[in-house]
Amino acid sequence: MAIGREDVSKFCEILNMPFSLSKDTWHSHEDALLQAHSEVVQVVLEKNRSEARKLAMTEEGINAGDEDTEINIPMSFGGTWSRRGYTANHGIGFVISAATGKVLNYEVISKNCVVSATLHFGAGATGKREVMAKAGLTVGGHTRKESTRKDSEQIKKAEKRIEDQHKKHRVAQRQAKQSDQEQRRQKEGTTYSAGAFNELTVTTVPPKKRKKIRNCEL
């Protein structure tokens, strides 16, 4: 079907079938199938190579029993991408015998290197330099200096990105708090009004007028 675990789960859901295969179990089955497939493919390829070699030796008039003799085998190359157009990232190429028309070898073709991308984002340019050194590839001084500079710039960009994220988070929290206070004020109304000391004024209460009592002569 050429689909993954999630697509199989959706397919079973459409058919109203239970799907309870865990990811670990799914990957273990994939590994077992890959190993069995690789073993069978190698057996078939070896058989095809032997057949193409015998035919080439017969055409050249060389004894077929001589296993150490090097001989040129006419072949062609063909391949296909995973999809039509220029958007495909993965494909496969085949080496085909011109005499038998059978595949002698194959290789997966990719526009992007997963290992290189993993090293670049995980270990940086310094990590790729160490891999090159272990592979026996000479790394010059300019490459060392440039890889160190790239890693330093990457770290600075990451720190700035994290700092900007924290700043945006703090601003969002402050705005949310102010919005909550404004909503509470509109809902409850103004219950008190605070003022500064300079706004306080001294008020004097006028004295009450006393009633004059006149002495009346009886």
GROMACS elastic network, one bead per residue, 0.5 to 0.9 nm:
[ bonds ]
;  ai    aj funct       b0    kb
    1     4     6  0.87476   500
    3     6     6  0.81060   500
    3     7     6  0.59399   500
    3     8     6  0.68076   500
    4     7     6  0.54476   500
    4     8     6  0.62789   500
    4     9     6  0.87212   500
    5     8     6  0.50906   500
    5     9     6  0.61630   500
    5    10     6  0.87429   500
    5    21     6  0.86094   500
    5    23     6  0.78568   500
    5    26     6  0.72465   500
    6     9     6  0.50288   500
    6    10     6  0.63550   500
    6    11     6  0.86637   500
    7    10     6  0.50559   500
    7    11     6  0.61139   500
    7    12     6  0.86261   500
    8    12     6  0.61532   500
    8    13     6  0.85070   500
    8    19     6  0.83433   500
    9    12     6  0.51985   500
    9    13     6  0.61766   500
    9    14     6  0.87596   500
    9    17     6  0.89667   500
    9    18     6  0.84389   500
    9    19     6  0.59915   500
    9    20     6  0.85677   500
    9    21     6  0.88592   500
   10    14     6  0.62721   500
   10    15     6  0.87599   500
   10    19     6  0.89880   500
   11    14     6  0.51984   500
   11    15     6  0.64866   500
   11    16     6  0.86697   500
   11    17     6  0.85175   500
   12    15     6  0.50682   500
   12    16     6  0.60227   500
   12    18     6  0.65373   500
   12    19     6  0.64416   500
   13    17     6  0.57612   500
   13    18     6  0.70542   500
   13    19     6  0.77020   500
   14    17     6  0.75867   500
   15    18     6  0.89250   500
   19    22     6  0.89709   500
   21    24     6  0.83804   500
   21    25     6  0.64213   500
   21    26     6  0.64659   500
   22    25     6  0.53165   500
   22    26     6  0.61411   500
   22    27     6  0.86898   500
   23    27     6  0.61037   500
   23    28     6  0.85301   500
   24    27     6  0.52017   500
   24    28     6  0.61378   500
   24    29     6  0.86895   500
   25    28     6  0.50704   500
   25    29     6  0.62899   500
   25    30     6  0.86502   500
   26    29     6  0.52483   500
   26    30     6  0.62910   500
   26    31     6  0.87821   500
   27    31     6  0.61379   500
   27    32     6  0.85991   500
   28    31     6  0.51126   500
   28    32     6  0.62518   500
   28    33     6  0.86541   500
   29    32     6  0.50901   500
   29    33     6  0.61335   500
   29    34     6  0.85057   500
   30    33     6  0.51385   500
   30    34     6  0.60222   500
   30    35     6  0.85907   500
   31    34     6  0.50462   500
   31    35     6  0.61533   500
   31    36     6  0.86329   500
   32    35     6  0.52535   500
   32    36     6  0.62578   500
   32    37     6  0.85333   500
   33    36     6  0.51648   500
   33    37     6  0.59330   500
   33    38     6  0.84738   500
   34    37     6  0.50371   500
   34    38     6  0.59985   500
   34    39     6  0.85787   500
   35    38     6  0.51786   500
   35    39     6  0.62617   500
   35    40     6  0.87506   500
   36    39     6  0.52566   500
   36    40     6  0.63138   500
   36    41     6  0.86259   500
   37    40     6  0.52773   500
   37    41     6  0.60679   500
   37    42     6  0.86291   500
   38    41     6  0.51095   500
   38    42     6  0.61555   500
   38    43     6  0.86940   500
   39    42     6  0.53049   500
   39    43     6  0.64041   500
   39    44     6  0.88470   500
   40    43     6  0.52020   500
   40    44     6  0.63159   500
   40    45     6  0.86673   500
   41    44     6  0.51629   500
   41    45     6  0.60584   500
   41    46     6  0.85351   500
   42    45     6  0.50849   500
   42    46     6  0.60528   500
   42    47     6  0.85522   500
   42   105     6  0.89918   500
   43    46     6  0.52599   500
   43    47     6  0.63008   500
   43    48     6  0.87765   500
   44    47     6  0.51103   500
   44    48     6  0.62402   500
   44    49     6  0.87052   500
   44   103     6  0.89558   500
   44   104     6  0.88250   500
   45    48     6  0.50433   500
   45    49     6  0.61495   500
   45    50     6  0.85807   500
   45   102     6  0.86828   500
   45   103     6  0.68233   500
   45   104     6  0.54685   500
   45   105     6  0.65048   500
   46    49     6  0.51335   500
   46    50     6  0.61779   500
   46    51     6  0.86385   500
   46   104     6  0.75838   500
   46   105     6  0.89820   500
   47    50     6  0.51928   500
   47    51     6  0.62590   500
   47    52     6  0.87207   500
   47   104     6  0.87922   500
   48    51     6  0.51283   500
   48    52     6  0.61791   500
   48    53     6  0.85560   500
   48    97     6  0.85095   500
   48   100     6  0.82870   500
   48   102     6  0.63894   500
   48   103     6  0.68544   500
   48   104     6  0.59570   500
   49    52     6  0.51097   500
   49    53     6  0.60137   500
   49    54     6  0.85878   500
   49    97     6  0.83355   500
   49   102     6  0.86502   500
   49   103     6  0.82604   500
   49   104     6  0.55702   500
   49   105     6  0.85797   500
   50    53     6  0.50967   500
   50    54     6  0.62270   500
   50    55     6  0.87344   500
   51    54     6  0.52674   500
   51    55     6  0.63719   500
   51    56     6  0.87325   500
   51   100     6  0.79371   500
   52    55     6  0.52396   500
   52    56     6  0.62100   500
   52    57     6  0.86516   500
   52    73     6  0.71435   500
   52    74     6  0.89118   500
   52    97     6  0.66235   500
   52    98     6  0.86337   500
   52    99     6  0.68192   500
   52   100     6  0.64744   500
   52   102     6  0.84340   500
   52   104     6  0.83971   500
   53    56     6  0.51262   500
   53    57     6  0.61065   500
   53    58     6  0.85534   500
   53    64     6  0.84891   500
   53    71     6  0.76420   500
   53    72     6  0.84867   500
   53    73     6  0.67498   500
   54    57     6  0.51049   500
   54    58     6  0.61086   500
   54    59     6  0.86399   500
   54    64     6  0.60203   500
   55    58     6  0.50908   500
   55    59     6  0.62662   500
   55    60     6  0.86988   500
   55    64     6  0.88358   500
   55    73     6  0.88402   500
   55    99     6  0.74818   500
   55   100     6  0.84811   500
   56    59     6  0.51454   500
   56    60     6  0.62562   500
   56    61     6  0.85987   500
   56    62     6  0.86215   500
   56    71     6  0.73835   500
   56    72     6  0.73836   500
   56    73     6  0.60062   500
   56    74     6  0.80743   500
   56    99     6  0.80524   500
   57    60     6  0.50379   500
   57    61     6  0.59789   500
   57    63     6  0.68693   500
   57    64     6  0.61479   500
   57    71     6  0.70984   500
   57    72     6  0.88244   500
   57    73     6  0.88045   500
   58    61     6  0.50096   500
   58    62     6  0.60363   500
   58    63     6  0.74250   500
   58    64     6  0.70286   500
   59    62     6  0.77801   500
   60    71     6  0.86509   500
   61    64     6  0.87035   500
   62    65     6  0.86697   500
   62    66     6  0.79484   500
   62    69     6  0.86939   500
   63    66     6  0.58404   500
   64    67     6  0.74746   500
   66    69     6  0.59776   500
   67    70     6  0.82143   500
   73    97     6  0.74083   500
   73    98     6  0.80950   500
   73    99     6  0.85143   500
   74    96     6  0.87951   500
   74    97     6  0.63138   500
   74    98     6  0.54895   500
   74    99     6  0.71645   500
   75    95     6  0.67296   500
   75    96     6  0.54382   500
   75    99     6  0.76963   500
   75   101     6  0.85982   500
   75   104     6  0.88287   500
   76    94     6  0.82943   500
   76    95     6  0.59163   500
   76    96     6  0.52036   500
   76    97     6  0.64306   500
   76    98     6  0.63141   500
   77    93     6  0.70576   500
   77    94     6  0.56458   500
   77    96     6  0.59742   500
   77    97     6  0.88105   500
   78    92     6  0.86486   500
   78    93     6  0.57120   500
   78    94     6  0.52489   500
   78    95     6  0.67053   500
   78    96     6  0.74325   500
   79    91     6  0.73433   500
   79    92     6  0.55129   500
   79    94     6  0.57070   500
   79    95     6  0.87295   500
   79   106     6  0.89737   500
   80    83     6  0.82143   500
   80    84     6  0.88498   500
   80    91     6  0.56340   500
   80    92     6  0.57264   500
   80    93     6  0.66069   500
   80    94     6  0.89492   500
   81    84     6  0.69000   500
   81    85     6  0.86820   500
   81    88     6  0.63119   500
   81    89     6  0.76992   500
   81    90     6  0.59994   500
   81    92     6  0.64075   500
   81    93     6  0.86969   500
   81   109     6  0.82405   500
   82    88     6  0.59334   500
   82    89     6  0.74964   500
   82    90     6  0.57818   500
   82    91     6  0.52466   500
   82    92     6  0.80896   500
   83    86     6  0.83312   500
   83    87     6  0.75054   500
   83    88     6  0.55216   500
   83    89     6  0.86918   500
   83    90     6  0.85259   500
   83    91     6  0.83688   500
   84    87     6  0.75532   500
   84    88     6  0.70793   500
   85    88     6  0.69238   500
   86    89     6  0.83382   500
   88    91     6  0.76070   500
   88   110     6  0.88550   500
   88   111     6  0.82861   500
   89   109     6  0.82770   500
   89   110     6  0.56576   500
   89   111     6  0.51188   500
   89   112     6  0.68356   500
   90   108     6  0.73964   500
   90   109     6  0.57024   500
   90   111     6  0.64895   500
   90   112     6  0.82218   500
   91   107     6  0.87348   500
   91   108     6  0.59438   500
   91   110     6  0.62578   500
   91   111     6  0.87738   500
   92   106     6  0.70652   500
   92   107     6  0.57522   500
   92   109     6  0.51763   500
   92   110     6  0.82711   500
   93   105     6  0.85441   500
   93   106     6  0.55336   500
   93   107     6  0.53282   500
   93   108     6  0.63263   500
   93   109     6  0.67838   500
   94   103     6  0.63760   500
   94   104     6  0.74927   500
   94   105     6  0.59268   500
   94   107     6  0.66571   500
   94   108     6  0.89765   500
   95   102     6  0.85104   500
   95   103     6  0.57574   500
   95   104     6  0.54863   500
   95   105     6  0.51815   500
   95   106     6  0.60569   500
   95   107     6  0.87001   500
   96    99     6  0.88385   500
   96   100     6  0.81913   500
   96   101     6  0.58810   500
   96   102     6  0.54965   500
   96   104     6  0.56255   500
   96   105     6  0.74243   500
   96   106     6  0.88962   500
   97   100     6  0.55472   500
   97   101     6  0.50308   500
   97   102     6  0.55629   500
   97   103     6  0.63801   500
   97   104     6  0.65015   500
   98   101     6  0.54893   500
   98   102     6  0.80381   500
   99   102     6  0.82986   500
  100   103     6  0.87146   500
  103   106     6  0.74533   500
  110   113     6  0.68394   500
  112   116     6  0.83393   500
  112   117     6  0.79949   500
  113   116     6  0.53041   500
  113   117     6  0.62012   500
  113   118     6  0.86121   500
  114   117     6  0.50770   500
  114   118     6  0.60171   500
  114   119     6  0.85438   500
  115   118     6  0.50931   500
  115   119     6  0.61580   500
  115   120     6  0.85093   500
  116   119     6  0.51497   500
  116   120     6  0.60032   500
  116   121     6  0.86641   500
  116   128     6  0.73802   500
  117   121     6  0.61629   500
  117   122     6  0.81478   500
  118   121     6  0.54545   500
  118   122     6  0.55790   500
  118   123     6  0.76699   500
  118   124     6  0.86851   500
  119   122     6  0.50351   500
  119   124     6  0.58882   500
  119   125     6  0.74974   500
  119   126     6  0.89056   500
  119   127     6  0.61751   500
  119   128     6  0.61040   500
  120   123     6  0.58426   500
  120   125     6  0.57936   500
  120   126     6  0.85677   500
  120   127     6  0.74299   500
  120   128     6  0.70170   500
  121   124     6  0.56586   500
  121   125     6  0.86433   500
  122   127     6  0.82314   500
  123   126     6  0.67599   500
  123   128     6  0.74425   500
  123   151     6  0.88579   500
  124   127     6  0.54063   500
  124   128     6  0.68106   500
  124   129     6  0.89257   500
  124   147     6  0.79847   500
  124   148     6  0.89390   500
  124   150     6  0.79926   500
  124   151     6  0.58761   500
  124   154     6  0.82510   500
  125   128     6  0.51551   500
  125   129     6  0.62414   500
  125   130     6  0.87707   500
  125   144     6  0.89546   500
  125   146     6  0.85203   500
  125   148     6  0.71804   500
  125   150     6  0.67696   500
  125   151     6  0.61951   500
  126   130     6  0.63086   500
  126   131     6  0.87501   500
  126   144     6  0.76286   500
  126   147     6  0.55869   500
  126   148     6  0.64331   500
  126   150     6  0.87288   500
  126   151     6  0.71441   500
  127   130     6  0.51501   500
  127   131     6  0.63645   500
  127   132     6  0.87424   500
  128   131     6  0.50629   500
  128   132     6  0.62497   500
  128   133     6  0.86779   500
  128   147     6  0.87728   500
  129   132     6  0.50833   500
  129   133     6  0.62476   500
  129   134     6  0.87491   500
  129   139     6  0.70814   500
  129   143     6  0.80510   500
  129   144     6  0.74841   500
  129   147     6  0.75768   500
  130   133     6  0.50185   500
  130   134     6  0.62426   500
  130   135     6  0.85905   500
  130   139     6  0.88833   500
  131   134     6  0.51539   500
  131   135     6  0.61909   500
  131   136     6  0.88036   500
  131   137     6  0.87594   500
  132   135     6  0.50225   500
  132   136     6  0.64810   500
  132   137     6  0.52336   500
  132   138     6  0.74147   500
  132   139     6  0.73818   500
  133   136     6  0.52086   500
  133   137     6  0.52419   500
  133   138     6  0.62583   500
  133   139     6  0.65964   500
  134   137     6  0.73554   500
  135   138     6  0.89547   500
  139   142     6  0.83345   500
  139   143     6  0.62615   500
  139   144     6  0.69727   500
  140   143     6  0.53224   500
  140   144     6  0.64135   500
  140   145     6  0.88102   500
  141   144     6  0.50712   500
  141   145     6  0.61801   500
  141   146     6  0.85316   500
  142   145     6  0.51201   500
  142   146     6  0.60060   500
  142   147     6  0.84994   500
  143   146     6  0.50969   500
  143   147     6  0.59796   500
  143   148     6  0.84880   500
  144   147     6  0.52796   500
  144   148     6  0.62188   500
  144   149     6  0.86505   500
  145   148     6  0.52513   500
  145   149     6  0.62259   500
  145   150     6  0.87321   500
  146   149     6  0.50410   500
  146   150     6  0.61625   500
  146   151     6  0.86511   500
  147   150     6  0.51030   500
  147   151     6  0.62041   500
  147   152     6  0.85855   500
  148   151     6  0.52096   500
  148   152     6  0.61754   500
  148   153     6  0.87045   500
  149   152     6  0.50816   500
  149   153     6  0.62292   500
  149   154     6  0.85850   500
  150   153     6  0.51549   500
  150   154     6  0.61041   500
  150   155     6  0.86502   500
  151   155     6  0.61783   500
  151   156     6  0.86530   500
  152   155     6  0.51909   500
  152   156     6  0.62833   500
  152   157     6  0.86861   500
  153   156     6  0.50869   500
  153   157     6  0.61338   500
  153   158     6  0.85621   500
  154   157     6  0.51468   500
  154   158     6  0.61622   500
  154   159     6  0.86541   500
  155   158     6  0.50699   500
  155   159     6  0.61625   500
  155   160     6  0.86019   500
  156   159     6  0.51268   500
  156   160     6  0.61261   500
  156   161     6  0.85083   500
  157   160     6  0.51145   500
  157   161     6  0.60296   500
  157   162     6  0.86106   500
  158   161     6  0.50473   500
  158   162     6  0.62125   500
  158   163     6  0.85686   500
  159   162     6  0.51807   500
  159   163     6  0.61149   500
  159   164     6  0.86170   500
  160   164     6  0.60836   500
  160   165     6  0.85353   500
  161   164     6  0.51564   500
  161   165     6  0.62117   500
  161   166     6  0.87285   500
  162   165     6  0.50280   500
  162   166     6  0.62458   500
  162   167     6  0.86010   500
  163   166     6  0.51515   500
  163   167     6  0.61626   500
  163   168     6  0.86725   500
  164   168     6  0.61402   500
  164   169     6  0.85035   500
  165   168     6  0.51637   500
  165   169     6  0.61517   500
  165   170     6  0.86975   500
  166   170     6  0.61983   500
  166   171     6  0.86504   500
  167   170     6  0.51589   500
  167   171     6  0.62252   500
  167   172     6  0.85673   500
  168   171     6  0.51058   500
  168   172     6  0.60632   500
  168   173     6  0.85762   500
  169   172     6  0.50951   500
  169   173     6  0.61798   500
  169   174     6  0.86493   500
  170   173     6  0.50656   500
  170   174     6  0.61860   500
  170   175     6  0.86326   500
  171   174     6  0.50851   500
  171   175     6  0.61480   500
  171   176     6  0.85242   500
  172   175     6  0.51304   500
  172   176     6  0.60510   500
  172   177     6  0.85684   500
  173   176     6  0.50764   500
  173   177     6  0.61523   500
  173   178     6  0.86558   500
  174   177     6  0.51443   500
  174   178     6  0.62498   500
  174   179     6  0.85974   500
  175   178     6  0.51056   500
  175   179     6  0.60545   500
  175   180     6  0.85236   500
  176   179     6  0.50543   500
  176   180     6  0.60961   500
  176   181     6  0.86339   500
  177   180     6  0.50818   500
  177   181     6  0.62238   500
  177   182     6  0.86155   500
  178   181     6  0.51214   500
  178   182     6  0.61439   500
  178   183     6  0.86245   500
  179   182     6  0.50696   500
  179   183     6  0.61754   500
  179   184     6  0.86207   500
  180   183     6  0.51389   500
  180   184     6  0.62018   500
  180   185     6  0.86172   500
  181   184     6  0.50823   500
  181   185     6  0.61256   500
  181   186     6  0.86425   500
  182   185     6  0.50617   500
  182   186     6  0.61839   500
  182   187     6  0.85391   500
  183   186     6  0.51669   500
  183   187     6  0.60950   500
  183   188     6  0.85928   500
  184   187     6  0.50654   500
  184   188     6  0.59750   500
  184   189     6  0.79310   500
  185   188     6  0.53185   500
  185   189     6  0.52615   500
  185   190     6  0.65913   500
  185   191     6  0.89359   500
  186   189     6  0.53582   500
  186   190     6  0.80447   500
  188   191     6  0.76782   500
  190   193     6  0.72331   500
  195   198     6  0.81810   500
  195   199     6  0.63218   500
  195   200     6  0.76922   500
  196   199     6  0.54010   500
  196   200     6  0.71547   500
  197   200     6  0.55324   500
  197   201     6  0.89565   500
  198   201     6  0.79669   500
  205   208     6  0.89302   500
  206   209     6  0.89268   500
  207   210     6  0.89445   500
